[in-house]
Amino acid sequence: MAGKDSPVPGRGAADLGWEQKLHRHLAMLESGNLNERWRAAEALGEMGDRRALQPLIRALDDEYVDVRWKAAKALGIIDEREPVLPLIRILDDESSWVRMGAAWALGKIGDPRAVEPLIMLFDDPKPRVRRMAAWALGRIGNPRAREPLVRLLGDTNRDVRLAARQALDDIGTEREIPSV
């Protein structure tokens, strides 16, 4: 239901229920309760209503990691271009979970503006972040990522190497790449 603007006209009570649910979750996202905020971010992503984009973008600056991480993931599920720059901005978040969530969202969105910032994550100390950056670059499919992904084949972490190999396969290569 990605990119949903509003319920389909003529659904009557279903529309009212959808609107109530949307507004309830938007209010929860702005509440002072941590558990409500991260649950709301998750639910808004599942709803896929693009009216949640701006509140979710604001949630990328939440003081709590769980809210920032869930907001990033929700923005990837909604799959619109509008949050690309805010997601790129949080690729340097202090939390590896947030960096990983932003990389995942950018891969889902597939905007080429994320290629260079994702390549920068190959120096991240956390293997899960490097692995997600490789996956995202494979999803985006931009040939600019080929050489950095080839270098990532030498990573110390096997899962990162496998993700780099898969990303190279997804992008396609002009030459033979060694096995992982």
N, C-alpha and C positions, 0 to 999 in steps of 0.2 A: 504494500500500500504506500510505497515511497512517493514523496512529492504530493501527497494528498492535500488539496486546498481546503475543501469543505465536503461535508457529506453530500451524497447524491440527492438532488431535489426530489420531493415526492415520497420520501421514506417516512414522513410523519414523526411518530414517536421515536423511531430509531435515530432520527436526526437530533431530537432533543436529548436523548441519552448520550449520543456521541459528543454533543456540545457540552453537556454537563461534565462528562468524564474529562474532556479536554481542559475545560476551565478549572476543574478540581485539581488536575495535575499541574497546570500552570501555577495555580496558587500555592500548591505544595512546594514547587520548585523555588518559590520566593520565600518560603517560611523559614523560621529560625531553627527548625528541627532537622538535624543532620540526616536522620533515617528517612524522613519524608522527602528531603531534597534528592537524595540519590535514587530512591524508589521512583520519584516523579520523573527524573531524567531518564531512567530506564523505560518507564511506561510511555513517555512521550516519544521515545525512539520507536517503540513497538507500534504506536499509533501511526507514526509516519506522517503526521500532519505538518505541513510546512509552516503553519502559523506558530509552531514551537521553535522555529529557527533562532530568532533573536533572544528569547529567554534562555535557550540552551547555549548560545554563544556567550551570553553574560555569565552563565554557570561555569564556563571554562576558567573563570577567575575566582571561583569559590575557594574559601580557605581550606576546605577538606578535600583530600585526595579522591575519596570515593565519588564525590559529586563531580569533580573535574573529569575523572576517568569515564564515568557513566555518561556524562554530557558529550564527551568526545565520541564515544561509541554511538550514541543516539544520533549525532550529526552524520555519522557515516551511514547509518541505516536510512535516514531521511534522504540522503544522496542528492544534495543540491550543491551548486558551486559557491553559493554565498559564504559558507563557513570555511572555505579553503584557507584564506589568509589567517584567520584566528587559530585554525588548527596548526598551521605551520608555525605560528608564534609559540604555541605550547610544546613544540617538539623539544624545547630545552627546559621543560618543567623539572623541578627537583625530584619528582616521583617517576620512577621507571614505568609504573603502571599507566600514568598519564601519557608519557612519551609513547608507550606501546599502543595505547588506545587512539592517540592522535594519528600514529602511523597507519593503524588499521583503517581508521576512517578515511584518511587520504587515499589509501589504496582502493577502498570501496568507491569513493567519488571519482578517482581516476583523472584528476586534473594535472596536466604536465607542469604547472607551476610548483608542484611539490617534489619534483625529481631531485633537484640539487639539495634542498633541505633534508630529504630522506637519505641521500647519499652521505650527508654529514653524520647521520646516526650510525654509520658503520664504525665510528670511533667510540661509540657508547660503551661504557664498562659492563653493561648488562647484556648477556647473550640473547635474552628474550626480545630486547629492543632491536638489536641488530637483525635478528631473525625476522621480526615483523617488518622492519624497513625493507629487507630483501623481498619479502612477500609482496609488500605494497608496490615496490618498483616493478615486479613481475606483472602485477595487475594493471598498472599504468601502461606498461609496454613501450616505454620510450627508449629508443636506441642509445640515448646519452648515458643510460645506466649500465651498459654492457661492460665497459672496462672496469669500473669500480666493482661490479659484481664478480668479474673474473678474479680481481684481487681478493675479494671476500672468500673465494674458494680456499684460501689459505688460513682461514680463521681457526682459532684453537678449539672452537666448539663445533661438534659434529652437526648439531641441528641447524646452526647458522650456515655451515657449508652446504647442507642439503637444501636449505631455503634459497641460497644463492644459485645453486645448480638449477633448481626448479624455475626460479625467476629468469635465468638465462634461457631455459627451454621455452618459457612463455613468451619472452621477447623475440627469440630467434637470434641466431648468431651467423656471422659470415665465415667463421673458421671453426676448426675442431677445438673443443674445450676439454681439458683433462678431466678424468673421473674424480669424484670426491672420495 
